[in-house]
Amino acid sequence: MKHTYKTKNTCSQAIEFELEDGIVRNIRFKGGCMGNTQGVAALAEGMKAEEVIKRCKNIQCGFRGTSCPDQLAAALEIAMQEEK
């Protein structure tokens, strides 16, 4: 299922991704630091959502209180709840 999440307190504005049987696919960040967001997307591609959440949750970017990886974790948590 395709999901879009509007990010909060990051340079990126949104994250689009698909969740198929708990596996994360086709991650696209809208905006943000291109190298970092592409790197996070490439590393998380094909992983179980639970593992991405475990690795990315609570990562901080400066004094923002969040980060693009943390926002991906938040998006995945919501998507998993929606798909139940």
PDB file of N, CA, C and O in Angstrom:
ATOM      1  N   MET A   1       0.847  -1.169   0.000  1.00  0.00           N
ATOM      2  CA  MET A   1       0.000   0.000   0.000  1.00  0.00           C
ATOM      3  C   MET A   1       0.894   1.235   0.000  1.00  0.00           C
ATOM      4  O   MET A   1       1.907   1.264   0.699  1.00  0.00           O
ATOM      5  N   LYS A   2       0.532   2.249  -0.774  1.00  0.00           N
ATOM      6  CA  LYS A   2       1.296   3.488  -0.866  1.00  0.00           C
ATOM      7  C   LYS A   2       0.884   4.436   0.261  1.00  0.00           C
ATOM      8  O   LYS A   2      -0.298   4.572   0.578  1.00  0.00           O
ATOM      9  N   HIS A   3       1.891   5.091   0.860  1.00  0.00           N
ATOM     10  CA  HIS A   3       1.652   6.018   1.956  1.00  0.00           C
ATOM     11  C   HIS A   3       2.384   7.329   1.692  1.00  0.00           C
ATOM     12  O   HIS A   3       3.448   7.340   1.074  1.00  0.00           O
ATOM     13  N   THR A   4       1.815   8.423   2.158  1.00  0.00           N
ATOM     14  CA  THR A   4       2.462   9.731   2.136  1.00  0.00           C
ATOM     15  C   THR A   4       2.364  10.313   3.532  1.00  0.00           C
ATOM     16  O   THR A   4       1.291  10.343   4.135  1.00  0.00           O
ATOM     17  N   TYR A   5       3.494  10.774   4.036  1.00  0.00           N
ATOM     18  CA  TYR A   5       3.569  11.333   5.387  1.00  0.00           C
ATOM     19  C   TYR A   5       4.146  12.737   5.303  1.00  0.00           C
ATOM     20  O   TYR A   5       5.226  12.935   4.746  1.00  0.00           O
ATOM     21  N   LYS A   6       3.431  13.713   5.855  1.00  0.00           N
ATOM     22  CA  LYS A   6       3.917  15.086   5.905  1.00  0.00           C
ATOM     23  C   LYS A   6       4.846  15.217   7.106  1.00  0.00           C
ATOM     24  O   LYS A   6       4.417  15.053   8.248  1.00  0.00           O
ATOM     25  N   THR A   7       6.114  15.512   6.849  1.00  0.00           N
ATOM     26  CA  THR A   7       7.110  15.573   7.914  1.00  0.00           C
ATOM     27  C   THR A   7       6.951  16.830   8.764  1.00  0.00           C
ATOM     28  O   THR A   7       6.327  17.806   8.349  1.00  0.00           O
ATOM     29  N   LYS A   8       7.525  16.782   9.951  1.00  0.00           N
ATOM     30  CA  LYS A   8       7.457  17.896  10.900  1.00  0.00           C
ATOM     31  C   LYS A   8       8.871  18.235  11.365  1.00  0.00           C
ATOM     32  O   LYS A   8       9.649  17.350  11.720  1.00  0.00           O
ATOM     33  N   ASN A   9       9.193  19.539  11.360  1.00  0.00           N
ATOM     34  CA  ASN A   9      10.474  20.055  11.876  1.00  0.00           C
ATOM     35  C   ASN A   9      11.709  19.513  11.164  1.00  0.00           C
ATOM     36  O   ASN A   9      12.765  19.370  11.781  1.00  0.00           O
ATOM     37  N   THR A  10      11.586  19.209   9.862  1.00  0.00           N
ATOM     38  CA  THR A  10      12.741  18.787   9.072  1.00  0.00           C
ATOM     39  C   THR A  10      12.803  19.598   7.788  1.00  0.00           C
ATOM     40  O   THR A  10      11.843  20.274   7.418  1.00  0.00           O
ATOM     41  N   CYS A  11      13.942  19.523   7.114  1.00  0.00           N
ATOM     42  CA  CYS A  11      14.090  20.200   5.823  1.00  0.00           C
ATOM     43  C   CYS A  11      13.213  19.539   4.755  1.00  0.00           C
ATOM     44  O   CYS A  11      12.739  20.210   3.838  1.00  0.00           O
ATOM     45  N   SER A  12      13.001  18.237   4.872  1.00  0.00           N
ATOM     46  CA  SER A  12      12.110  17.561   3.928  1.00  0.00           C
ATOM     47  C   SER A  12      10.662  17.913   4.275  1.00  0.00           C
ATOM     48  O   SER A  12      10.335  18.180   5.431  1.00  0.00           O
ATOM     49  N   GLN A  13       9.811  17.910   3.262  1.00  0.00           N
ATOM     50  CA  GLN A  13       8.403  18.251   3.473  1.00  0.00           C
ATOM     51  C   GLN A  13       7.503  17.031   3.592  1.00  0.00           C
ATOM     52  O   GLN A  13       6.458  17.086   4.241  1.00  0.00           O
ATOM     53  N   ALA A  14       7.908  15.928   2.966  1.00  0.00           N
ATOM     54  CA  ALA A  14       7.059  14.727   2.980  1.00  0.00           C
ATOM     55  C   ALA A  14       7.901  13.497   2.638  1.00  0.00           C
ATOM     56  O   ALA A  14       8.997  13.596   2.086  1.00  0.00           O
ATOM     57  N   ILE A  15       7.347  12.339   2.988  1.00  0.00           N
ATOM     58  CA  ILE A  15       7.958  11.060   2.633  1.00  0.00           C
ATOM     59  C   ILE A  15       6.878  10.207   1.988  1.00  0.00           C
ATOM     60  O   ILE A  15       5.784  10.052   2.533  1.00  0.00           O
ATOM     61  N   GLU A  16       7.194   9.658   0.831  1.00  0.00           N
ATOM     62  CA  GLU A  16       6.303   8.711   0.163  1.00  0.00           C
ATOM     63  C   GLU A  16       6.983   7.351   0.190  1.00  0.00           C
ATOM     64  O   GLU A  16       8.195   7.255   0.000  1.00  0.00           O
ATOM     65  N   PHE A  17       6.210   6.307   0.425  1.00  0.00           N
ATOM     66  CA  PHE A  17       6.766   4.956   0.459  1.00  0.00           C
ATOM     67  C   PHE A  17       5.643   3.959   0.298  1.00  0.00           C
ATOM     68  O   PHE A  17       4.466   4.304   0.402  1.00  0.00           O
ATOM     69  N   GLU A  18       6.018   2.721   0.045  1.00  0.00           N
ATOM     70  CA  GLU A  18       5.067   1.618  -0.006  1.00  0.00           C
ATOM     71  C   GLU A  18       5.424   0.640   1.094  1.00  0.00           C
ATOM     72  O   GLU A  18       6.593   0.449   1.426  1.00  0.00           O
ATOM     73  N   LEU A  19       4.403   0.031   1.648  1.00  0.00           N
ATOM     74  CA  LEU A  19       4.573  -0.994   2.672  1.00  0.00           C
ATOM     75  C   LEU A  19       3.867  -2.242   2.160  1.00  0.00           C
ATOM     76  O   LEU A  19       2.645  -2.258   2.007  1.00  0.00           O
ATOM     77  N   GLU A  20       4.651  -3.290   1.895  1.00  0.00           N
ATOM     78  CA  GLU A  20       4.116  -4.536   1.354  1.00  0.00           C
ATOM     79  C   GLU A  20       4.468  -5.681   2.304  1.00  0.00           C
ATOM     80  O   GLU A  20       5.634  -6.060   2.413  1.00  0.00           O
ATOM     81  N   ASP A  21       3.483  -6.222   2.977  1.00  0.00           N
ATOM     82  CA  ASP A  21       3.702  -7.322   3.928  1.00  0.00           C
ATOM     83  C   ASP A  21       4.786  -6.981   4.947  1.00  0.00           C
ATOM     84  O   ASP A  21       5.608  -7.826   5.303  1.00  0.00           O
ATOM     85  N   GLY A  22       4.776  -5.720   5.414  1.00  0.00           N
ATOM     86  CA  GLY A  22       5.726  -5.288   6.428  1.00  0.00           C
ATOM     87  C   GLY A  22       7.095  -4.893   5.909  1.00  0.00           C
ATOM     88  O   GLY A  22       7.982  -4.554   6.693  1.00  0.00           O
ATOM     89  N   ILE A  23       7.279  -4.933   4.586  1.00  0.00           N
ATOM     90  CA  ILE A  23       8.551  -4.576   3.953  1.00  0.00           C
ATOM     91  C   ILE A  23       8.421  -3.179   3.326  1.00  0.00           C
ATOM     92  O   ILE A  23       7.424  -2.873   2.671  1.00  0.00           O
ATOM     93  N   VAL A  24       9.436  -2.347   3.536  1.00  0.00           N
ATOM     94  CA  VAL A  24       9.425  -0.972   3.043  1.00  0.00           C
ATOM     95  C   VAL A  24       9.990  -0.939   1.620  1.00  0.00           C
ATOM     96  O   VAL A  24      11.047  -1.510   1.350  1.00  0.00           O
ATOM     97  N   ARG A  25       9.278  -0.269   0.722  1.00  0.00           N
ATOM     98  CA  ARG A  25       9.680  -0.167  -0.684  1.00  0.00           C
ATOM     99  C   ARG A  25       9.465   1.256  -1.208  1.00  0.00           C
ATOM    100  O   ARG A  25       8.639   2.011  -0.693  1.00  0.00           O
ATOM    101  N   ASN A  26      10.228   1.595  -2.238  1.00  0.00           N
ATOM    102  CA  ASN A  26      10.044   2.834  -3.012  1.00  0.00           C
ATOM    103  C   ASN A  26       9.965   4.084  -2.138  1.00  0.00           C
ATOM    104  O   ASN A  26       9.016   4.860  -2.252  1.00  0.00           O
ATOM    105  N   ILE A  27      10.938   4.281  -1.281  1.00  0.00           N
ATOM    106  CA  ILE A  27      10.967   5.430  -0.375  1.00  0.00           C
ATOM    107  C   ILE A  27      11.441   6.661  -1.143  1.00  0.00           C
ATOM    108  O   ILE A  27      12.464   6.622  -1.826  1.00  0.00           O
ATOM    109  N   ARG A  28      10.692   7.746  -1.023  1.00  0.00           N
ATOM    110  CA  ARG A  28      11.038   9.014  -1.676  1.00  0.00           C
ATOM    111  C   ARG A  28      10.803  10.146  -0.692  1.00  0.00           C
ATOM    112  O   ARG A  28       9.685  10.351  -0.219  1.00  0.00           O
ATOM    113  N   PHE A  29      11.860  10.877  -0.388  1.00  0.00           N
ATOM    114  CA  PHE A  29      11.737  12.081   0.427  1.00  0.00           C
ATOM    115  C   PHE A  29      11.521  13.258  -0.504  1.00  0.00           C
ATOM    116  O   PHE A  29      12.174  13.353  -1.543  1.00  0.00           O
ATOM    117  N   LYS A  30      10.614  14.156  -0.147  1.00  0.00           N
ATOM    118  CA  LYS A  30      10.382  15.393  -0.889  1.00  0.00           C
ATOM    119  C   LYS A  30      11.144  16.501  -0.177  1.00  0.00           C
ATOM    120  O   LYS A  30      10.783  16.900   0.931  1.00  0.00           O
ATOM    121  N   GLY A  31      12.194  16.996  -0.814  1.00  0.00           N
ATOM    122  CA  GLY A  31      13.021  18.023  -0.198  1.00  0.00           C
ATOM    123  C   GLY A  31      14.028  17.408   0.752  1.00  0.00           C
ATOM    124  O   GLY A  31      14.197  16.189   0.790  1.00  0.00           O
ATOM    125  N   GLY A  32      14.689  18.249   1.512  1.00  0.00           N
ATOM    126  CA  GLY A  32      15.688  17.785   2.456  1.00  0.00           C
ATOM    127  C   GLY A  32      17.066  17.721   1.835  1.00  0.00           C
ATOM    128  O   GLY A  32      17.248  18.087   0.674  1.00  0.00           O
ATOM    129  N   CYS A  33      18.024  17.264   2.592  1.00  0.00           N
ATOM    130  CA  CYS A  33      19.405  17.123   2.138  1.00  0.00           C
ATOM    131  C   CYS A  33      19.487  15.900   1.233  1.00  0.00           C
ATOM    132  O   CYS A  33      19.419  14.764   1.704  1.00  0.00           O
ATOM    133  N   MET A  34      19.632  16.137  -0.066  1.00  0.00           N
ATOM    134  CA  MET A  34      19.499  15.068  -1.047  1.00  0.00           C
ATOM    135  C   MET A  34      20.376  13.855  -0.756  1.00  0.00           C
ATOM    136  O   MET A  34      19.901  12.721  -0.823  1.00  0.00           O
ATOM    137  N   GLY A  35      21.639  14.073  -0.436  1.00  0.00           N
ATOM    138  CA  GLY A  35      22.527  12.938  -0.176  1.00  0.00           C
ATOM    139  C   GLY A  35      22.077  12.130   1.023  1.00  0.00           C
ATOM    140  O   GLY A  35      22.079  10.899   0.985  1.00  0.00           O
ATOM    141  N   ASN A  36      21.692  12.813   2.082  1.00  0.00           N
ATOM    142  CA  ASN A  36      21.259  12.116   3.295  1.00  0.00           C
ATOM    143  C   ASN A  36      19.950  11.374   3.079  1.00  0.00           C
ATOM    144  O   ASN A  36      19.830  10.207   3.451  1.00  0.00           O
ATOM    145  N   THR A  37      18.971  12.038   2.484  1.00  0.00           N
ATOM    146  CA  THR A  37      17.671  11.385   2.313  1.00  0.00           C
ATOM    147  C   THR A  37      17.754  10.229   1.323  1.00  0.00           C
ATOM    148  O   THR A  37      17.109   9.198   1.515  1.00  0.00           O
ATOM    149  N   GLN A  38      18.547  10.396   0.261  1.00  0.00           N
ATOM    150  CA  GLN A  38      18.716   9.284  -0.678  1.00  0.00           C
ATOM    151  C   GLN A  38      19.446   8.121  -0.007  1.00  0.00           C
ATOM    152  O   GLN A  38      19.139   6.957  -0.266  1.00  0.00           O
ATOM    153  N   GLY A  39      20.411   8.439   0.853  1.00  0.00           N
ATOM    154  CA  GLY A  39      21.136   7.391   1.569  1.00  0.00           C
ATOM    155  C   GLY A  39      20.235   6.619   2.513  1.00  0.00           C
ATOM    156  O   GLY A  39      20.267   5.388   2.545  1.00  0.00           O
ATOM    157  N   VAL A  40      19.432   7.340   3.280  1.00  0.00           N
ATOM    158  CA  VAL A  40      18.498   6.686   4.205  1.00  0.00           C
ATOM    159  C   VAL A  40      17.517   5.819   3.417  1.00  0.00           C
ATOM    160  O   VAL A  40      17.245   4.680   3.797  1.00  0.00           O
ATOM    161  N   ALA A  41      16.993   6.358   2.329  1.00  0.00           N
ATOM    162  CA  ALA A  41      16.034   5.607   1.504  1.00  0.00           C
ATOM    163  C   ALA A  41      16.670   4.337   0.944  1.00  0.00           C
ATOM    164  O   ALA A  41      16.051   3.273   0.963  1.00  0.00           O
ATOM    165  N   ALA A  42      17.895   4.441   0.447  1.00  0.00           N
ATOM    166  CA  ALA A  42      18.570   3.278  -0.132  1.00  0.00           C
ATOM    167  C   ALA A  42      18.855   2.217   0.933  1.00  0.00           C
ATOM    168  O   ALA A  42      18.702   1.022   0.679  1.00  0.00           O
ATOM    169  N   LEU A  43      19.263   2.648   2.108  1.00  0.00           N
ATOM    170  CA  LEU A  43      19.571   1.690   3.172  1.00  0.00           C
ATOM    171  C   LEU A  43      18.324   0.998   3.713  1.00  0.00           C
ATOM    172  O   LEU A  43      18.375  -0.173   4.090  1.00  0.00           O
ATOM    173  N   ALA A  44      17.211   1.717   3.750  1.00  0.00           N
ATOM    174  CA  ALA A  44      15.972   1.149   4.305  1.00  0.00           C
ATOM    175  C   ALA A  44      15.195   0.310   3.286  1.00  0.00           C
ATOM    176  O   ALA A  44      14.338  -0.486   3.670  1.00  0.00           O
ATOM    177  N   GLU A  45      15.483   0.479   2.008  1.00  0.00           N
ATOM    178  CA  GLU A  45      14.779  -0.243   0.941  1.00  0.00           C
ATOM    179  C   GLU A  45      14.850  -1.754   1.167  1.00  0.00           C
ATOM    180  O   GLU A  45      15.935  -2.312   1.333  1.00  0.00           O
ATOM    181  N   GLY A  46      13.697  -2.407   1.171  1.00  0.00           N
ATOM    182  CA  GLY A  46      13.628  -3.851   1.299  1.00  0.00           C
ATOM    183  C   GLY A  46      13.718  -4.377   2.723  1.00  0.00           C
ATOM    184  O   GLY A  46      13.665  -5.588   2.940  1.00  0.00           O
ATOM    185  N   MET A  47      13.854  -3.481   3.698  1.00  0.00           N
ATOM    186  CA  MET A  47      13.939  -3.898   5.098  1.00  0.00           C
ATOM    187  C   MET A  47      12.549  -4.046   5.703  1.00  0.00           C
ATOM    188  O   MET A  47      11.580  -3.469   5.211  1.00  0.00           O
ATOM    189  N   LYS A  48      12.466  -4.820   6.767  1.00  0.00           N
ATOM    190  CA  LYS A  48      11.225  -4.885   7.523  1.00  0.00           C
ATOM    191  C   LYS A  48      11.020  -3.537   8.198  1.00  0.00           C
ATOM    192  O   LYS A  48      11.967  -2.931   8.700  1.00  0.00           O
ATOM    193  N   ALA A  49       9.774  -3.074   8.204  1.00  0.00           N
ATOM    194  CA  ALA A  49       9.447  -1.782   8.798  1.00  0.00           C
ATOM    195  C   ALA A  49       9.882  -1.725  10.261  1.00  0.00           C
ATOM    196  O   ALA A  49      10.382  -0.695  10.714  1.00  0.00           O
ATOM    197  N   GLU A  50       9.700  -2.802  10.994  1.00  0.00           N
ATOM    198  CA  GLU A  50      10.082  -2.821  12.411  1.00  0.00           C
ATOM    199  C   GLU A  50      11.572  -2.552  12.591  1.00  0.00           C
ATOM    200  O   GLU A  50      11.971  -1.872  13.537  1.00  0.00           O
ATOM    201  N   GLU A  51      12.392  -3.078  11.693  1.00  0.00           N
ATOM    202  CA  GLU A  51      13.835  -2.885  11.783  1.00  0.00           C
ATOM    203  C   GLU A  51      14.220  -1.439  11.453  1.00  0.00           C
ATOM    204  O   GLU A  51      15.096  -0.865  12.099  1.00  0.00           O
ATOM    205  N   VAL A  52      13.570  -0.861  10.458  1.00  0.00           N
ATOM    206  CA  VAL A  52      13.838   0.542  10.115  1.00  0.00           C
ATOM    207  C   VAL A  52      13.465   1.431  11.300  1.00  0.00           C
ATOM    208  O   VAL A  52      14.212   2.341  11.660  1.00  0.00           O
ATOM    209  N   ILE A  53      12.316   1.168  11.899  1.00  0.00           N
ATOM    210  CA  ILE A  53      11.876   1.939  13.068  1.00  0.00           C
ATOM    211  C   ILE A  53      12.905   1.810  14.190  1.00  0.00           C
ATOM    212  O   ILE A  53      13.302   2.809  14.790  1.00  0.00           O
ATOM    213  N   LYS A  54      13.327   0.604  14.466  1.00  0.00           N
ATOM    214  CA  LYS A  54      14.296   0.351  15.538  1.00  0.00           C
ATOM    215  C   LYS A  54      15.597   1.122  15.305  1.00  0.00           C
ATOM    216  O   LYS A  54      16.172   1.664  16.248  1.00  0.00           O
ATOM    217  N   ARG A  55      16.057   1.174  14.066  1.00  0.00           N
ATOM    218  CA  ARG A  55      17.330   1.822  13.758  1.00  0.00           C
ATOM    219  C   ARG A  55      17.228   3.341  13.637  1.00  0.00           C
ATOM    220  O   ARG A  55      18.194   4.043  13.936  1.00  0.00           O
ATOM    221  N   CYS A  56      16.088   3.859  13.209  1.00  0.00           N
ATOM    222  CA  CYS A  56      15.971   5.285  12.885  1.00  0.00           C
ATOM    223  C   CYS A  56      15.257   6.139  13.932  1.00  0.00           C
ATOM    224  O   CYS A  56      15.443   7.356  13.970  1.00  0.00           O
ATOM    225  N   LYS A  57      14.450   5.517  14.773  1.00  0.00           N
ATOM    226  CA  LYS A  57      13.671   6.270  15.746  1.00  0.00           C
ATOM    227  C   LYS A  57      14.587   7.015  16.716  1.00  0.00           C
ATOM    228  O   LYS A  57      15.573   6.467  17.210  1.00  0.00           O
ATOM    229  N   ASN A  58      14.241   8.271  16.975  1.00  0.00           N
ATOM    230  CA  ASN A  58      14.927   9.153  17.921  1.00  0.00           C
ATOM    231  C   ASN A  58      16.278   9.678  17.450  1.00  0.00           C
ATOM    232  O   ASN A  58      17.007  10.266  18.249  1.00  0.00           O
ATOM    233  N   ILE A  59      16.637   9.488  16.186  1.00  0.00           N
ATOM    234  CA  ILE A  59      17.840  10.131  15.655  1.00  0.00           C
ATOM    235  C   ILE A  59      17.536  11.629  15.562  1.00  0.00           C
ATOM    236  O   ILE A  59      16.480  12.030  15.072  1.00  0.00           O
ATOM    237  N   GLN A  60      18.466  12.438  16.035  1.00  0.00           N
ATOM    238  CA  GLN A  60      18.263  13.890  16.086  1.00  0.00           C
ATOM    239  C   GLN A  60      19.101  14.599  15.023  1.00  0.00           C
ATOM    240  O   GLN A  60      20.191  14.143  14.679  1.00  0.00           O
ATOM    241  N   CYS A  61      18.588  15.710  14.508  1.00  0.00           N
ATOM    242  CA  CYS A  61      19.302  16.580  13.577  1.00  0.00           C
ATOM    243  C   CYS A  61      19.425  17.938  14.263  1.00  0.00           C
ATOM    244  O   CYS A  61      18.477  18.723  14.274  1.00  0.00           O
ATOM    245  N   GLY A  62      20.569  18.200  14.819  1.00  0.00           N
ATOM    246  CA  GLY A  62      20.773  19.467  15.522  1.00  0.00           C
ATOM    247  C   GLY A  62      19.812  19.594  16.696  1.00  0.00           C
ATOM    248  O   GLY A  62      19.638  18.663  17.482  1.00  0.00           O
ATOM    249  N   PHE A  63      19.197  20.758  16.796  1.00  0.00           N
ATOM    250  CA  PHE A  63      18.278  21.040  17.906  1.00  0.00           C
ATOM    251  C   PHE A  63      16.822  20.936  17.483  1.00  0.00           C
ATOM    252  O   PHE A  63      15.951  21.483  18.159  1.00  0.00           O
ATOM    253  N   ARG A  64      16.537  20.256  16.392  1.00  0.00           N
ATOM    254  CA  ARG A  64      15.177  20.147  15.859  1.00  0.00           C
ATOM    255  C   ARG A  64      14.284  19.215  16.674  1.00  0.00           C
ATOM    256  O   ARG A  64      13.061  19.338  16.620  1.00  0.00           O
ATOM    257  N   GLY A  65      14.867  18.297  17.418  1.00  0.00           N
ATOM    258  CA  GLY A  65      14.073  17.327  18.158  1.00  0.00           C
ATOM    259  C   GLY A  65      13.645  16.144  17.317  1.00  0.00           C
ATOM    260  O   GLY A  65      12.915  15.275  17.794  1.00  0.00           O
ATOM    261  N   THR A  66      14.092  16.097  16.066  1.00  0.00           N
ATOM    262  CA  THR A  66      13.762  15.021  15.139  1.00  0.00           C
ATOM    263  C   THR A  66      14.787  15.042  14.009  1.00  0.00           C
ATOM    264  O   THR A  66      15.774  15.775  14.074  1.00  0.00           O
ATOM    265  N   SER A  67      14.553  14.243  12.983  1.00  0.00           N
ATOM    266  CA  SER A  67      15.410  14.191  11.793  1.00  0.00           C
ATOM    267  C   SER A  67      14.622  13.507  10.690  1.00  0.00           C
ATOM    268  O   SER A  67      13.529  12.992  10.928  1.00  0.00           O
ATOM    269  N   CYS A  68      15.173  13.501   9.487  1.00  0.00           N
ATOM    270  CA  CYS A  68      14.496  12.775   8.408  1.00  0.00           C
ATOM    271  C   CYS A  68      14.399  11.274   8.709  1.00  0.00           C
ATOM    272  O   CYS A  68      13.346  10.686   8.464  1.00  0.00           O
ATOM    273  N   PRO A  69      15.460  10.625   9.233  1.00  0.00           N
ATOM    274  CA  PRO A  69      15.302   9.214   9.595  1.00  0.00           C
ATOM    275  C   PRO A  69      14.249   9.009  10.694  1.00  0.00           C
ATOM    276  O   PRO A  69      13.473   8.055  10.639  1.00  0.00           O
ATOM    277  N   ASP A  70      14.223   9.896  11.684  1.00  0.00           N
ATOM    278  CA  ASP A  70      13.224   9.803  12.756  1.00  0.00           C
ATOM    279  C   ASP A  70      11.816   9.976  12.195  1.00  0.00           C
ATOM    280  O   ASP A  70      10.887   9.296  12.630  1.00  0.00           O
ATOM    281  N   GLN A  71      11.656  10.880  11.236  1.00  0.00           N
ATOM    282  CA  GLN A  71      10.351  11.084  10.620  1.00  0.00           C
ATOM    283  C   GLN A  71       9.933   9.864   9.794  1.00  0.00           C
ATOM    284  O   GLN A  71       8.749   9.532   9.734  1.00  0.00           O
ATOM    285  N   LEU A  72      10.900   9.199   9.160  1.00  0.00           N
ATOM    286  CA  LEU A  72      10.586   7.954   8.444  1.00  0.00           C
ATOM    287  C   LEU A  72      10.080   6.907   9.430  1.00  0.00           C
ATOM    288  O   LEU A  72       9.114   6.201   9.144  1.00  0.00           O
ATOM    289  N   ALA A  73      10.727   6.803  10.589  1.00  0.00           N
ATOM    290  CA  ALA A  73      10.271   5.855  11.617  1.00  0.00           C
ATOM    291  C   ALA A  73       8.844   6.177  12.050  1.00  0.00           C
ATOM    292  O   ALA A  73       8.018   5.275  12.192  1.00  0.00           O
ATOM    293  N   ALA A  74       8.553   7.461  12.260  1.00  0.00           N
ATOM    294  CA  ALA A  74       7.201   7.873  12.660  1.00  0.00           C
ATOM    295  C   ALA A  74       6.190   7.531  11.568  1.00  0.00           C
ATOM    296  O   ALA A  74       5.094   7.052  11.857  1.00  0.00           O
ATOM    297  N   ALA A  75       6.564   7.778  10.316  1.00  0.00           N
ATOM    298  CA  ALA A  75       5.677   7.477   9.194  1.00  0.00           C
ATOM    299  C   ALA A  75       5.382   5.988   9.113  1.00  0.00           C
ATOM    300  O   ALA A  75       4.246   5.588   8.858  1.00  0.00           O
ATOM    301  N   LEU A  76       6.399   5.171   9.329  1.00  0.00           N
ATOM    302  CA  LEU A  76       6.217   3.719   9.273  1.00  0.00           C
ATOM    303  C   LEU A  76       5.338   3.211  10.410  1.00  0.00           C
ATOM    304  O   LEU A  76       4.524   2.308  10.214  1.00  0.00           O
ATOM    305  N   GLU A  77       5.502   3.792  11.600  1.00  0.00           N
ATOM    306  CA  GLU A  77       4.651   3.382  12.724  1.00  0.00           C
ATOM    307  C   GLU A  77       3.182   3.653  12.406  1.00  0.00           C
ATOM    308  O   GLU A  77       2.323   2.811  12.671  1.00  0.00           O
ATOM    309  N   ILE A  78       2.894   4.815  11.845  1.00  0.00           N
ATOM    310  CA  ILE A  78       1.515   5.158  11.484  1.00  0.00           C
ATOM    311  C   ILE A  78       1.006   4.230  10.391  1.00  0.00           C
ATOM    312  O   ILE A  78      -0.111   3.719  10.473  1.00  0.00           O
ATOM    313  N   ALA A  79       1.824   4.014   9.371  1.00  0.00           N
ATOM    314  CA  ALA A  79       1.415   3.142   8.245  1.00  0.00           C
ATOM    315  C   ALA A  79       1.111   1.733   8.730  1.00  0.00           C
ATOM    316  O   ALA A  79       0.140   1.120   8.286  1.00  0.00           O
ATOM    317  N   MET A  80       1.927   1.218   9.633  1.00  0.00           N
ATOM    318  CA  MET A  80       1.693  -0.136  10.143  1.00  0.00           C
ATOM    319  C   MET A  80       0.373  -0.215  10.905  1.00  0.00           C
ATOM    320  O   MET A  80      -0.343  -1.211  10.803  1.00  0.00           O
ATOM    321  N   GLN A  81       0.048   0.824  11.663  1.00  0.00           N
ATOM    322  CA  GLN A  81      -1.231   0.855  12.390  1.00  0.00           C
ATOM    323  C   GLN A  81      -2.398   0.936  11.414  1.00  0.00           C
ATOM    324  O   GLN A  81      -3.422   0.281  11.609  1.00  0.00           O
ATOM    325  N   GLU A  82      -2.244   1.742  10.358  1.00  0.00           N
ATOM    326  CA  GLU A  82      -3.314   1.881   9.365  1.00  0.00           C
ATOM    327  C   GLU A  82      -3.585   0.582   8.624  1.00  0.00           C
ATOM    328  O   GLU A  82      -4.723   0.303   8.245  1.00  0.00           O
ATOM    329  N   GLU A  83      -2.544  -0.209   8.418  1.00  0.00           N
ATOM    330  CA  GLU A  83      -2.703  -1.444   7.647  1.00  0.00           C
ATOM    331  C   GLU A  83      -3.211  -2.619   8.479  1.00  0.00           C
ATOM    332  O   GLU A  83      -3.510  -3.679   7.929  1.00  0.00           O
ATOM    333  N   LYS A  84      -3.311  -2.443   9.794  1.00  0.00           N
ATOM    334  CA  LYS A  84      -3.818  -3.542  10.634  1.00  0.00           C
ATOM    335  C   LYS A  84      -5.298  -3.700  10.463  1.00  0.00           C
ATOM    336  O   LYS A  84      -5.902  -4.572  11.087  1.00  0.00           O
TER     337      LYS A  84
END
